[in-house]
């Protein structure tokens, strides 16, 4: 017990406090690593002599109805349309054969053997296909025999047509993916949104059958000028980085001209948080477009001709040509000598710990207890618990020490009184604030004489009651007293001395009332100022453990704001302001079965779904993203 009462009483409390704090830090750090997933690490480097062993060659019909014939790996090697070395990959198209009606130009379409559910995909090129009638793309999509497109979504990282100087990033999804909360200049610094079928509305709904949009238009964002076409090839190419992060809930794409990519990316140590605003951004917030719209996606390279995108935009993009897109592609093979991919690098990065993160929860479910808000709440609650335990331990030890000191003083006083033959004083009626010890005679005189009790020496009056506070109440009284608030503060004026009782005839008669009653009747009335001075001191406020009331101030602003909106409709996480956009993206004919494309066949040609015909197409008359007039959305 002496250990608790000594000067070292605080040591175990501080030790406990640090122990709890260290445990909280470890738990919080582990949770942050689980949620955030750590840093990106390199998982795959595709470019090399064995590049094509990591891909499957698609040889089926073109789902976008292009004037193309996709060929096998053996035929492509024989025709010298593909090659791979340690630092370069080449994929071209046939540029020597004149074709009759009904024939398509030979080209390459490859799909990765692996499927992905997250990652950072970095593509470095020094040449992209660029020619009137060409439609190249680097993209991802998910599909299998049980999940037809677009059930698992499509992410067109970059695609373009003809000789346009920019690429487009587009999403194609099933119902329930709307990017209405995303805006140019606030969330990405591209050149705007595609224009819907009304001619003035931005096409922000990614559903392939969205109202007021062209069939299979999706939601597209225009990349900066120089991100595709002859200009990109002339400048030596560039680098694209596409981040698919279902935990942080976004899809982001960046482009840098050749030699201007970030140093950390060039050294294969990417840190996207330092790359600034992306050129394309799509949210995967559950309120707008949950991450469940994108699953098990493969990487795809292809080059097709005309089709649902390049065919309707052909006349506007290539006005110098006075034939149809199909005829031009068949009869002008030399025009496609520049329609090839030259890939210098393709790397896939993933965050450590994402294998254990919630990537593909059951349909309709949402992860519980994760995300930035819940992590912040957990940290605040744990820190509050640490502070409360530490403070309670320190105050309890100091309060116990104060009570032990008071008991020792009381024992000394009793011993002195008994030695003098007097009656011991009742501490319940009197508490001395004087540091010196009183003799037993002074204690007796103090009990017998009211004048002595209410003398000039400061005395605090405590009512005599068997219900005097004790136990836990006494503990918290000790806490408040230790924090600087006492019943009578230091330097306060002493209470006014009681007036002596005058001798009256009424007090000496045979039926005289008690001395207390007589004194109260005979005492003169005090002035207002005297009554005010005689009132015991009361603190303006009771501190106690009021510091805990400010713990909520440690919570982040977005969490406190969220509490004020409980019961209200969810608010967009992005500011919605008008922004420039561009005209429509690729339309395509409607398909039977609610717009589903046929499943790619890996063994041979597969039939096009019934009901798919060119007569069902709803196509814009001119090239998408045409400038001039009122083509831009305002």
WOCORFEN-V87211 format. One record per backbone hydrogen bond with DSSP energy under -1.0 kcal/mol. CO is the residue of the C=O (numbers start at 0). NH is the residue of the N-H. Records with the same first field share a line. If there is no record, write none. Layout:
CO=NH / NH
This chain:
0=4
1=5
5=8
7=10
9=13
10=14
11=15
12=16
13=17
14=18
15=19
16=20
17=21
18=22
19=23
20=24
21=25
22=26
23=27
24=28
25=29
26=30
27=31
28=32
29=33
30=34
31=35
32=36
38=351
40=349
43=347
47=50
49=52
50=53
51=54
53=112
55=110
61=64
63=307
65=67
66=104
68=106
71=75
72=76
73=77
74=78
75=80
80=91
82=89
87=84
88=342
89=82
90=340
99=102
104=68
105=93
106=70
107=302
108=57
109=300
110=55
115=296
118=243
119=348
120=241
121=346
122=239
123=343 / 344
124=237
126=341
130=133
132=305
133=161
134=303
135=159
136=301
137=157
138=299
139=154
140=297
146=143
147=150
149=152
151=294
152=141
153=171
154=139 / 156
155=169
157=137
158=167
160=163
161=130
164=225 / 227
166=222
168=220
169=155
170=218
171=153
172=207
176=205
178=181
182=185 / 186
187=184
191=221
192=581
193=202
195=198
200=195
201=203
203=178
205=172
206=209
207=215
211=196
213=216
214=587
218=170
219=193
220=168
221=190
223=226
228=232
229=233
230=234
231=236
232=235
236=257
237=124
238=255
239=122
240=253
241=120
242=251
243=118
244=249
248=283
249=244
250=281
251=242
252=278 / 279
253=240
255=238
256=259
261=265
262=266
263=268
264=267
270=273
271=274
277=188
279=252
281=250
284=287 / 288
287=177
289=292
290=293
296=115
297=140
298=111
299=138
300=109
301=136
303=134
304=66
305=309
306=310
310=313
312=316
313=317
317=320
323=327
324=328
325=329
326=330
327=331
329=98
331=334
332=335
333=336
337=339
340=90
341=125 / 126
342=88
344=123
345=45
346=121
347=42 / 43
348=119
349=40
350=353
352=355
356=358
361=364
370=374
371=375
372=376
373=377
374=378
375=379
376=380
377=381
378=382
379=383
380=384
381=385
382=386
383=387
384=388
385=389
386=390
387=391
388=392
389=393
390=394
391=395
392=396
393=397
394=398
395=399
396=400
397=401
398=402
399=403
400=404
401=405
402=406
403=407
404=408
405=409
406=410
407=411
408=412
409=413
410=414
411=415
412=416
413=417
414=418
415=419
416=421
417=420
425=428
430=459
438=442
439=443
440=444
441=445
442=446
443=447
444=448
448=452
449=453
451=454
459=430
464=467
469=472
470=474
471=475
472=476
473=477
474=478
475=479
476=480
477=481
478=482
479=484
480=483
488=491
504=507
508=511
513=517
514=518
515=519
516=520
517=521
518=522
526=530
527=531
528=532
529=533
542=545
544=547
545=548
546=549
547=550
549=552
550=553
551=554
555=559
556=560
557=561
558=562
559=563
562=565
564=567
590=594
608=611
612=615
613=616
622=625
627=630
